[in-house]
Structure formats: C-alpha cells, structure tokens
C-alpha cells in the first residue's frame, strides 16, 4: 500500500488534464472549469514538464492524446470515478434528499402532495429535479426517481409502481357536449380540436398510436393544438380548448376536482407504469427510506381509488 507520494502531480493540473483529454479541447475544458483557456494551457504545460513528456498532440482546432497521455487519462479517470463512487456511498447524516421526476409528474402529482411529506418530516432538506430530458437515474446525484416506462431502469431498482390508464379528457362542458364517441369521431374531429404534446418519455404515445390501439385503422387528423410540454396540453384541455389524451393517474387531481372530465369512450391500459426507483448499488439513507415509504402509500391510495371503466388495449 502506497504512503504519501510527494511526486504526484498537483490535483489542479490533473483536473485540467482530465477535462481537456475528455473534451479534446483546451477551450472547451476552460469553459467547463470556468477558467481561461490560457490557465488550462499553463496547467497542462506544467504537468508535461513535471512528467518530462508531452501528453497532447496539438493542432489548430483540437488536441489529441499521445500514448503517454492516453495511459495517464485512463488512470486519472479510474481514480476520479473511484473517488466519486466512494463519496456517494459514504453514510452521511443531515444530507440532502434529491428526488427526480418528469415535469408532468412533478407538477400534477408530486408537488401538490409534497406538503404532507414535509409536515411529517420537517428536518429533511429536499431537492426536487423536474425535467423530461433526464435519462440517467444512476448519475450518483439522485436518491429517489419516479419515471414512466418499463423496467429495467439502468442502475436502479423498482421500489413501487403506479399503473396508468390513458383516455381522452376535456373540460367538463366540452365532454358533456360531445357525449358518447367512437374512435372515428376522434380521428376526424368536427367542432373541436385535438390537443397534442411532445413526448416527455420514450414510451409516451400520441393520438395515432392511441387510436390504433382503440381499433381505428384509418387516417388520423393532425392535432390543431400542439405543446412542447404535457402540462401545457393538459391545461389547454382544462381551459376548454380541445381534447387531450389523459394519463388518468397522473391527472388524478384535475379529474377529481372537476377541472377535467373523461370522455365517454373506452380507455386504454398501457404496459408502462410510473415506477418508484432507488439506486441499485448505493446505500439508501434514512430520509430516502422515509420518502419511498410515503410515496408508495400515495401510489397505494391511488390504486385503491379505482380506474376508469373500459380497456381498449
């Protein structure tokens, strides 16, 4: 086992080297480290001087590792990764609990209920990440995640699940006016608009796929109203601007308080669910355990509340 090595390069130089090697650019490394390009160049030059050999082949637009640079980069990467994994695995008290969810789940299910968890656990410092582009739940920063889809989820294990039902929804007045519908009436809307949104999850479906699952084999009209987020599409439906596809477990509150209503047509039960996930290879903190138990209770209550009738799956 090695003792303290006084001939190790400085950590500052190694950080600059690792960033420049990974990004193949001193300029991009400087932007990542929030320093000047000249500072990165000086640190790497000092490192090359200490080691007595060049680490990069420099060209006008990019840099490439020499053989010595490649060997050092592999060793530095292993070292930094090992340090990060060890720090993430250390048991800590008073640590912050980081929970990640899609924007729609955070907006419609998590945030409205979060006060109940905070009332029960006032000492927990909570950080909520809501983003649809997030796709790496094993990034070492997330303690609990809620994602829609199908297992397995890389680096995570399932701690609970909330089934979904997908059905057309609209403002109550519009739903009452439309009455009973068949898939063709939605595929060729008359007197109302279809509302569509970008897919927050890879397995999220739009009108053509839903109607195909409902038995419609003809053409489907283009949605007259499109949004970049599902939350905006749901609010447009609440405002009476058209008919949107509703993930009914996700929209439990607006369906329950009368802001939205289910249309009179068979619903679809997808294979995908909202999964409660925790890191597979990291010890779970007491705060995370409390949050998982609370979230699973909310899932259980939602499952016990029942689902819309009908199934077009």
C-alpha positions as CSV (number, residue, x, y, z in Angstrom):
1,X,0.0,0.0,0.0
2,X,1.5,3.4,-1.0
3,X,2.2,6.0,1.5
4,X,2.0,9.8,0.8
5,X,3.6,10.3,-2.6
6,X,5.3,13.7,-2.8
7,X,6.0,13.3,-6.5
8,X,2.3,13.1,-7.5
9,X,1.2,15.9,-9.9
10,X,-1.0,18.6,-8.5
11,X,-4.7,17.9,-8.4
12,X,-5.4,21.2,-10.2
13,X,-3.2,20.1,-13.1
14,X,-4.8,16.7,-13.2
15,X,-8.3,18.1,-13.3
16,X,-7.4,20.4,-16.2
17,X,-5.8,17.5,-18.0
18,X,-8.8,15.2,-17.5
19,X,-11.2,17.8,-18.8
20,X,-9.1,18.7,-21.8
21,X,-8.5,15.0,-22.7
22,X,-12.2,14.1,-22.4
23,X,-13.4,17.1,-24.4
24,X,-10.4,17.1,-26.8
25,X,-10.1,20.8,-26.5
26,X,-8.4,23.3,-24.1
27,X,-11.1,25.8,-24.9
28,X,-14.0,23.5,-24.0
29,X,-12.1,22.4,-20.9
30,X,-11.7,26.0,-19.9
31,X,-15.5,26.6,-20.3
32,X,-16.3,23.5,-18.2
33,X,-13.9,24.5,-15.4
34,X,-14.9,28.2,-15.6
35,X,-11.3,29.4,-16.1
36,X,-9.4,30.9,-19.1
37,X,-8.0,28.8,-21.9
38,X,-4.6,30.2,-21.0
39,X,-5.0,28.9,-17.5
40,X,-5.8,25.4,-18.8
41,X,-2.8,25.5,-21.1
42,X,-0.5,26.6,-18.3
43,X,-1.6,23.8,-16.0
44,X,-1.2,21.1,-18.7
45,X,2.2,22.5,-19.7
46,X,3.3,22.4,-16.1
47,X,2.1,18.8,-15.9
48,X,4.0,17.8,-19.0
49,X,7.1,19.5,-17.6
50,X,6.7,17.6,-14.3
51,X,6.4,14.3,-16.2
52,X,9.1,15.1,-18.8
53,X,7.0,14.1,-21.8
54,X,4.2,15.6,-24.0
55,X,0.6,14.5,-23.2
56,X,-1.1,16.0,-26.2
57,X,-0.5,16.4,-29.9
58,X,-1.7,20.0,-30.5
59,X,-3.3,21.1,-33.8
60,X,-5.1,24.3,-34.7
61,X,-8.7,23.2,-33.8
62,X,-8.3,20.2,-31.4
63,X,-5.8,18.3,-29.3
64,X,-5.2,14.5,-29.3
65,X,-3.6,12.4,-26.6
66,X,-0.2,11.0,-27.0
67,X,0.4,7.4,-25.9
68,X,1.6,8.7,-22.5
69,X,-1.4,11.0,-22.3
70,X,-3.8,8.1,-23.0
71,X,-2.3,6.0,-20.2
72,X,-2.5,8.9,-17.8
73,X,-6.0,9.7,-18.8
74,X,-7.2,6.1,-18.2
75,X,-5.5,6.2,-14.7
76,X,-6.9,9.6,-13.8
77,X,-10.4,8.6,-15.0
78,X,-10.4,5.5,-12.8
79,X,-9.1,7.5,-9.9
80,X,-11.8,10.2,-10.2
81,X,-14.5,7.7,-10.7
82,X,-13.5,5.7,-7.7
83,X,-13.4,8.8,-5.5
84,X,-16.9,9.9,-6.7
85,X,-18.3,6.4,-6.1
86,X,-16.8,6.3,-2.6
87,X,-18.1,9.7,-1.6
88,X,-21.6,8.8,-2.9
89,X,-21.6,5.6,-0.9
90,X,-20.4,7.2,2.4
91,X,-23.2,7.1,5.1
92,X,-24.0,10.7,6.0
93,X,-26.3,12.4,8.5
94,X,-28.3,15.5,7.6
95,X,-27.7,15.0,3.9
96,X,-29.9,16.5,1.2
97,X,-32.5,14.2,-0.3
98,X,-32.7,14.5,-4.1
99,X,-35.8,13.4,-5.9
100,X,-36.2,13.3,-9.7
101,X,-39.4,13.2,-11.7
102,X,-40.7,14.2,-15.1
103,X,-42.1,17.8,-15.3
104,X,-45.7,16.5,-15.6
105,X,-45.4,14.1,-12.7
106,X,-43.8,16.7,-10.6
107,X,-46.4,19.3,-11.5
108,X,-49.6,17.2,-11.2
109,X,-48.8,14.5,-8.6
110,X,-45.6,15.2,-6.6
111,X,-45.7,18.9,-5.8
112,X,-49.4,19.2,-4.8
113,X,-48.8,16.4,-2.2
114,X,-45.4,17.3,-1.1
115,X,-46.5,19.4,1.9
116,X,-47.8,16.2,3.6
117,X,-44.3,14.7,3.5
118,X,-42.7,17.9,4.7
119,X,-45.1,18.2,7.6
120,X,-44.3,14.6,8.6
121,X,-40.5,15.1,8.1
122,X,-39.7,18.8,8.7
123,X,-36.0,18.2,9.1
124,X,-35.4,16.6,5.7
125,X,-33.7,19.0,3.2
126,X,-35.4,18.2,0.0
127,X,-34.2,18.9,-3.6
128,X,-36.7,18.2,-6.4
129,X,-35.4,17.8,-10.0
130,X,-38.2,18.0,-12.6
131,X,-37.0,17.6,-16.2
132,X,-38.1,15.5,-19.2
133,X,-34.7,15.2,-20.8
134,X,-33.2,13.5,-17.7
135,X,-32.4,9.9,-18.7
136,X,-29.7,8.7,-16.3
137,X,-31.1,7.8,-12.9
138,X,-27.8,6.2,-11.9
139,X,-25.9,9.5,-12.2
140,X,-24.9,9.4,-8.5
141,X,-26.9,12.6,-7.6
142,X,-30.4,11.1,-7.4
143,X,-31.7,9.4,-4.3
144,X,-35.2,8.6,-5.5
145,X,-36.7,8.8,-9.0
146,X,-40.2,8.5,-10.5
147,X,-40.1,7.5,-14.1
148,X,-42.8,6.3,-16.6
149,X,-41.9,3.3,-18.7
150,X,-41.0,-0.3,-18.4
151,X,-38.2,-2.0,-16.3
152,X,-35.3,-2.4,-16.2
153,X,-34.0,1.1,-15.5
154,X,-30.2,1.2,-15.6
155,X,-28.6,1.3,-12.2
156,X,-32.0,1.5,-10.4
157,X,-34.3,-1.0,-8.7
158,X,-38.0,-0.7,-8.5
159,X,-39.5,0.2,-5.1
160,X,-43.1,0.7,-6.2
161,X,-45.4,1.2,-9.2
162,X,-48.5,3.2,-10.1
163,X,-50.5,1.7,-13.0
164,X,-51.9,4.1,-15.7
165,X,-55.0,4.3,-17.8
166,X,-55.0,6.5,-20.9
167,X,-58.3,8.1,-22.0
168,X,-59.3,11.2,-23.8
169,X,-60.1,14.1,-21.5
170,X,-61.6,17.6,-21.9
171,X,-63.2,20.3,-19.9
172,X,-66.5,19.1,-18.4
173,X,-68.6,21.3,-20.6
174,X,-67.0,20.1,-23.8
175,X,-67.1,16.4,-22.6
176,X,-70.8,16.7,-22.0
177,X,-71.4,18.3,-25.4
178,X,-69.5,15.6,-27.2
179,X,-71.3,12.7,-25.4
180,X,-70.6,9.2,-26.4
181,X,-67.9,8.8,-29.1
182,X,-66.3,6.2,-31.2
183,X,-62.6,6.2,-32.3
184,X,-63.6,7.6,-35.7
185,X,-65.1,10.7,-34.2
186,X,-61.7,11.5,-32.5
187,X,-59.7,10.6,-35.7
188,X,-61.8,13.0,-37.7
189,X,-62.8,15.7,-35.1
190,X,-65.7,18.0,-36.0
191,X,-66.4,21.1,-33.9
192,X,-63.5,20.5,-31.6
193,X,-59.7,20.3,-31.7
194,X,-57.3,17.5,-30.8
195,X,-54.5,18.6,-28.4
196,X,-51.1,17.0,-28.7
197,X,-47.8,17.4,-26.7
198,X,-44.2,16.5,-27.1
199,X,-43.3,13.1,-25.6
200,X,-41.8,13.6,-22.1
201,X,-40.9,9.8,-22.0
202,X,-39.8,7.5,-24.8
203,X,-42.9,5.3,-24.4
204,X,-45.3,8.2,-24.3
205,X,-48.0,7.8,-27.0
206,X,-49.8,10.3,-29.2
207,X,-53.2,10.3,-30.9
208,X,-52.3,8.0,-33.9
209,X,-51.0,5.2,-31.6
210,X,-53.8,5.6,-29.1
211,X,-56.5,5.4,-31.8
212,X,-54.7,2.4,-33.4
213,X,-54.8,0.6,-30.1
214,X,-58.5,1.6,-29.8
215,X,-59.2,-0.2,-33.1
216,X,-59.1,2.7,-35.6
217,X,-57.3,1.8,-38.8
218,X,-58.0,4.9,-40.9
219,X,-56.2,8.3,-41.2
220,X,-55.9,10.5,-38.2
221,X,-56.3,14.3,-38.4
222,X,-53.4,16.4,-37.4
223,X,-53.8,17.9,-33.9
224,X,-54.8,21.5,-34.2
225,X,-53.0,22.5,-31.0
226,X,-49.6,21.3,-30.1
227,X,-47.4,22.0,-27.0
228,X,-43.8,21.3,-26.0
229,X,-44.9,20.0,-22.6
230,X,-47.6,17.7,-21.4
231,X,-48.5,20.1,-18.6
232,X,-49.4,22.8,-21.1
233,X,-51.5,20.4,-23.1
234,X,-53.4,19.4,-20.0
235,X,-54.1,23.0,-19.0
236,X,-55.3,23.7,-22.5
237,X,-57.8,20.9,-22.2
238,X,-58.9,22.3,-18.8
239,X,-59.5,25.6,-20.5
240,X,-61.9,24.0,-23.0
241,X,-59.6,24.4,-26.0
242,X,-59.9,20.8,-27.1
243,X,-59.5,17.1,-26.3
244,X,-56.2,15.7,-25.0
245,X,-55.0,12.3,-24.1
246,X,-55.2,11.9,-20.3
247,X,-52.9,9.7,-18.2
248,X,-55.5,9.4,-15.5
249,X,-53.3,8.5,-12.6
250,X,-51.1,11.5,-13.4
251,X,-54.2,13.8,-13.7
252,X,-55.9,12.4,-10.6
253,X,-56.4,15.8,-9.1
254,X,-57.9,17.8,-12.0
255,X,-60.1,14.8,-12.8
256,X,-61.2,14.6,-9.2
257,X,-61.9,18.3,-8.7
258,X,-63.8,18.8,-11.9
259,X,-61.3,20.7,-14.0
260,X,-61.2,17.8,-16.4
261,X,-63.6,15.0,-17.4
262,X,-63.2,11.7,-19.1
263,X,-64.9,11.4,-22.5
264,X,-67.5,8.6,-23.0
265,X,-65.2,6.2,-24.8
266,X,-63.3,3.1,-23.8
267,X,-59.9,3.7,-22.1
268,X,-56.6,2.0,-22.7
269,X,-54.4,0.4,-20.0
270,X,-50.8,0.6,-21.2
271,X,-48.0,-1.8,-20.2
272,X,-46.0,1.2,-18.9
273,X,-46.4,2.5,-15.3
274,X,-45.0,5.2,-13.1
275,X,-42.1,3.5,-11.3
276,X,-40.7,4.5,-8.0
277,X,-36.9,3.9,-8.3
278,X,-33.9,3.9,-5.9
279,X,-30.2,3.4,-6.7
280,X,-29.3,-0.3,-7.0
281,X,-25.7,-0.1,-5.8
282,X,-25.8,2.7,-3.2
283,X,-26.9,2.5,0.4
284,X,-30.3,4.1,1.0
285,X,-30.4,6.9,3.6
286,X,-33.0,7.0,6.3
287,X,-34.5,10.1,4.6
288,X,-34.8,8.3,1.3
289,X,-36.4,5.3,3.0
290,X,-39.0,7.6,4.6
291,X,-39.7,9.3,1.2
292,X,-40.0,5.9,-0.6
293,X,-42.5,4.7,2.0
294,X,-44.5,7.9,1.8
295,X,-44.6,7.8,-2.0
296,X,-45.6,4.2,-2.1
297,X,-48.5,5.0,0.3
298,X,-49.7,7.6,-2.2
299,X,-49.4,5.0,-5.0
300,X,-51.4,2.5,-2.9
301,X,-54.2,5.1,-2.3
302,X,-54.4,5.9,-6.0
303,X,-54.6,2.2,-6.9
304,X,-57.4,1.7,-4.3
305,X,-59.3,4.6,-5.8
306,X,-60.1,2.5,-8.9
307,X,-59.6,3.2,-12.6
308,X,-61.9,4.4,-15.4
309,X,-64.0,1.7,-16.9
310,X,-63.2,0.2,-20.2
311,X,-60.0,-1.0,-21.8
312,X,-59.0,-0.6,-25.5
313,X,-55.6,-2.2,-25.0
